Structures are given as structure tokens and as C-alpha cells.
Amino acid sequence: QVQLVESGGGLVQAGGSLSLSCAASGGTFRDYSMGWFRQAPGKEREFVAAISWIPGSTYYANSVKGRFSISRDNAKKATYLQMNSLQPEDTAVYYCAADPEIRRSVVAARYFGVWGQGTLVTVSS
């Protein structure tokens, strides 16, 4: 069973950048699709970005497209989320997630069932 630990959250001014990291242990990392989700205060958790185990396949929520970039390093068993042009509405706890089924042919938010503990990102105006 894969386990996930996020890092890299913090406080940043609007327009700034942050990079989140997610370290995985257990399982065969290269065979899992990985994702990032976020939950703002008083709101439900929402999908942010995902990267398939298939090279080159990435997916983004419309709200972050063009500003955020997801990547992975299979050798390091890590997933990253580069966040640029951050806005106060990006303030949330960000969670790394994994699809526990190896080499699933599709990527969908409902399949992400393994979660990290979350890291807080606060964007000040």
C-alpha cells in the first residue's frame, strides 16, 4: 500500500509562486496515477491536477489551468505541483493522492483513494 507525505506549503503573497512535493513509499510508484486536490475553509475538497502513470498525460481543473503544473519523478517516487500566479482563492489545504489500482486506463477524481495528510497554502492579498 502506497503512503504519501506532502511538503512545501506556506504563506505567499498574491502573484507569487510555491512548489509542493509529495513523497511516496510502498507500492510500485511508476504504475500509479497521482493527483493533487485541495480543500478551502468551509468548502468541499476539489480536484486540482492529476498525472497518469502513462508518460505525458496530465489533467487540470479549469481554475488552475495555465498557472499550475503537475509533474512526477518515478526514480524519486515523488510528485510535484508548481503553482504560479497564486491568488487568495487558491488558499486551501492541498492533498496529494494516489489511485491505488495500478495502470488503470483512465484518470478520474473518484479513483483517488490514498491520501496524504495535507499541507496548508495561504495566499495573502
PEJO-V832750 format. One record per residue. N is the residue number from 1. RES is the residue in one small letter. PSI is psi in radians with two decimals (none if undefined). NEAR is the number of other C-alpha atoms within 8 Angstrom. D_LAST is the distance of its C-alpha to the last C-alpha in Angstrom with 1 decimal. Layout:
n = [N	N]
res = [RES	RES]
psi = [PSI	PSI]
near = [NEAR	NEAR]
d_last = [D_LAST	D_LAST]
//
This chain:
n = [1	2	3	4	5	6	7	8	9	10	11	12	13	14	15	16	17	18	19	20	21	22	23	24	25	26	27	28	29	30	31	32	33	34	35	36	37	38	39	40	41	42	43	44	45	46	47	48	49	50	51	52	53	54	55	56	57	58	59	60	61	62	63	64	65	66	67	68	69	70	71	72	73	74	75	76	77	78	79	80	81	82	83	84	85	86	87	88	89	90	91	92	93	94	95	96	97	98	99	100	101	102	103	104	105	106	107	108	109	110	111	112	113	114	115	116	117	118	119	120	121	122	123	124	125]
res = [q	v	q	l	v	e	s	g	g	g	l	v	q	a	g	g	s	l	s	l	s	c	a	a	s	g	g	t	f	r	d	y	s	m	g	w	f	r	q	a	p	g	k	e	r	e	f	v	a	a	i	s	w	i	p	g	s	t	y	y	a	n	s	v	k	g	r	f	s	i	s	r	d	n	a	k	k	a	t	y	l	q	m	n	s	l	q	p	e	d	t	a	v	y	y	c	a	a	d	p	e	i	r	r	s	v	v	a	a	r	y	f	g	v	w	g	q	g	t	l	v	t	v	s	s]
psi = [2.28	2.51	2.53	2.45	2.11	2.75	2.86	-0.07	2.99	-2.89	2.33	2.63	2.71	2.38	-0.18	-3.04	2.65	2.66	2.20	2.57	2.64	2.02	2.29	2.57	2.63	2.75	-3.10	1.60	-0.73	-0.28	0.00	2.46	2.49	2.67	2.90	2.37	2.90	2.70	2.00	2.75	2.23	0.10	2.87	2.75	2.43	2.67	2.44	-0.97	2.74	2.68	2.23	2.85	-0.34	2.15	2.34	-0.01	1.91	2.73	2.52	2.57	2.58	-0.56	-0.31	-0.10	2.30	-0.24	-0.61	2.65	2.22	2.49	2.97	2.68	1.75	-0.57	-0.60	-0.05	0.90	2.60	2.53	2.66	1.90	2.13	2.06	2.84	0.81	2.52	2.76	-0.55	-0.14	-0.09	2.17	2.94	2.22	2.29	2.34	2.54	2.70	2.53	2.01	-0.19	2.10	2.44	0.68	2.50	-0.28	2.75	2.15	2.55	-0.61	-0.26	-0.18	1.90	-0.02	2.25	2.58	-3.09	-0.25	2.65	2.37	2.29	2.15	2.17	2.07	2.57	none]
near = [5	12	10	14	11	14	8	9	11	8	8	11	10	11	8	9	10	11	10	12	11	12	11	11	9	8	6	8	11	7	8	15	14	14	13	13	13	12	11	11	5	4	6	6	8	7	10	11	13	13	14	12	11	5	5	6	8	9	7	9	9	5	4	9	8	5	9	10	9	12	8	9	8	8	5	6	12	12	12	11	12	11	12	10	9	13	12	10	5	10	11	11	11	12	13	15	14	13	12	11	6	9	8	8	4	4	9	6	6	5	8	13	9	11	11	11	8	10	11	10	13	12	14	9	6]
d_last = [39.9	36.8	34.2	30.6	28.2	24.6	22.8	19.8	16.9	14.4	10.9	9.1	6.2	5.3	8.9	10.5	13.5	15.2	18.8	20.3	24.1	26.6	30.0	32.9	36.3	39.4	40.5	40.8	37.2	38.1	39.5	36.4	33.7	30.3	27.0	23.4	22.1	19.1	18.8	15.9	16.6	19.2	19.8	22.5	22.4	22.0	23.3	21.1	23.8	27.4	29.9	33.6	36.4	37.7	36.5	34.2	33.1	29.4	27.6	24.0	22.3	21.5	17.8	17.6	20.7	20.3	17.2	18.7	22.1	24.5	27.5	30.2	32.7	35.8	37.5	34.8	34.3	30.6	27.9	24.6	21.4	19.6	16.0	14.7	12.0	9.8	7.4	6.0	9.6	11.1	10.6	14.3	17.5	19.0	22.8	25.3	28.4	31.9	34.5	37.5	40.1	40.9	41.1	40.2	40.7	37.6	33.9	32.4	29.8	32.6	34.4	31.9	33.4	32.7	29.3	27.7	26.2	22.5	19.7	16.3	13.2	9.9	6.7	3.8	0.0]
//
